[in-house]
Amino acid sequence: MPDTLPAHAPRGIWGTVLLPVGEDGEIDWPALSDALDILCESGVAGIYSNGTAGEFHNQTEAEYERITTLVAERAGAAGLPFQIGVSHTNPRIARERLARLHAIRPAAAQITLPDWWPPSPTEIEAFIVGMQEAAWDTPLVLYNPPHAKSRLRPAQIAPLRALAPNLVGAKLPGGDADWYAERRETLPGLSVFVAGHTVAFGRPLGADGAYSNVACLSPKGACLHWDLAGSDPVAAAELEARIMAFMASHVLPLVRSHGLSNGALDKLMAAAGGWGPIGPRLLWPYASAPEDAVTAAGKAARNMLPEFF
């Protein structure tokens, strides 16, 4: 699919900021700084903070401010674009965060819809208008994950662009061929990112990149997968099948066996990948993958996906 995006729209593989959590249950700030430096040098197109894997739903306001400052400092030093997630369960706090963000000049701010109660179409429009007003000149990316209470199809996102000229992208789960046909028809010129393990299928159909779960396992591997999707679709599809087989055998079963959240699965993959000082532990009170699962996943990944390492 030809690239019709404006120059400032995000593209490619972006790596998430994961939080190292020490034995005391608190964020290990020196380890986070080290992890950021490694991620910035990994080849990703950019980094972003405060997504699901970054445990944005479980940060204090002081932690949010410190993470945001650290991401801006480390990405700025590396000359790498960065996005800041300003999402909060309270949309008024999210709007205040966005208004303050102007000073650090991120490439974009990621926002989620209010989620304590499923917002009506009118409430969604009011939220988008309010975030546009608070954004100043900061570009916006709408994050609408699979577990959102209000799931939007591309055709439902399209009219929001008239309310928010700053809206440059959307972070969506993706879908089948019909979903991509709707994406191409209704969202031309908007950067649409999909799940990282589906980019071989999605890139030819209109995916512009991924805020990648695969980059949790291996930033290098996620970039390789994306590049193959553009240059060698057959090889990319074969790699994608192995990625999905690895996840089906060593990641997703922990949802059933241990009741793990998506964030816990992402940190399991990061710990198994071993590319930085990220362990499987989540902030209280959320459960983490056991060490034997991390060890098994690490061995399996190197056997099933050797080019990632």
Summary of the structure (lengths in Angstrom):
residues: 309
radius of gyration: 18.2
end to end distance: 29.8
largest distance: 50.3
contacts: 1062
relative contact order: 0.14
helix: 52%
strand: 11%
